[in-house]
Amino acid sequence: MTLIFTARHFKAHDTLKEFAEAELSKISKFYDGIIRSEVILFYDKPTNSIKTAEVIVHANNHHTFTAKESSDDFKISMESAIDKITIQIKKYKEKLKKTKSTIKAIEQLT
């Protein structure tokens, strides 16, 4: 899985990049088909602003998972967005399991 890390209007610390890599590596244990992940960090105003993290995960079969979260800290925003992505991936995987089991049942009937 490749990671594209973007910080808009500022230079991100290496700790933020490492945190993003660590959090996104947790997603790969839920679904093996992840191809690429993008993390975009930005804020509204230079001082006392709300920090926003947008996480985009590209998977097999041209499927894209997207989450955007805002808070007072970039790490909290990233963590919340990645939690949302995890939920989306779990739902997608359940849907795949249902369709595979349905196909197998139909094949057994015919």
Secondary structure, DSSP 8 states (H G I E B T S, - for coil): -EEEEEETTS---HHHHHHHHHHHHHHTTT-TTEEEEEEEEEESSSSS--EEEEEEEEEGGGEEEEEEEEESSHHHHHHHHHHHHHHHHHHHHHHHHHHHHHHHHHHHH-
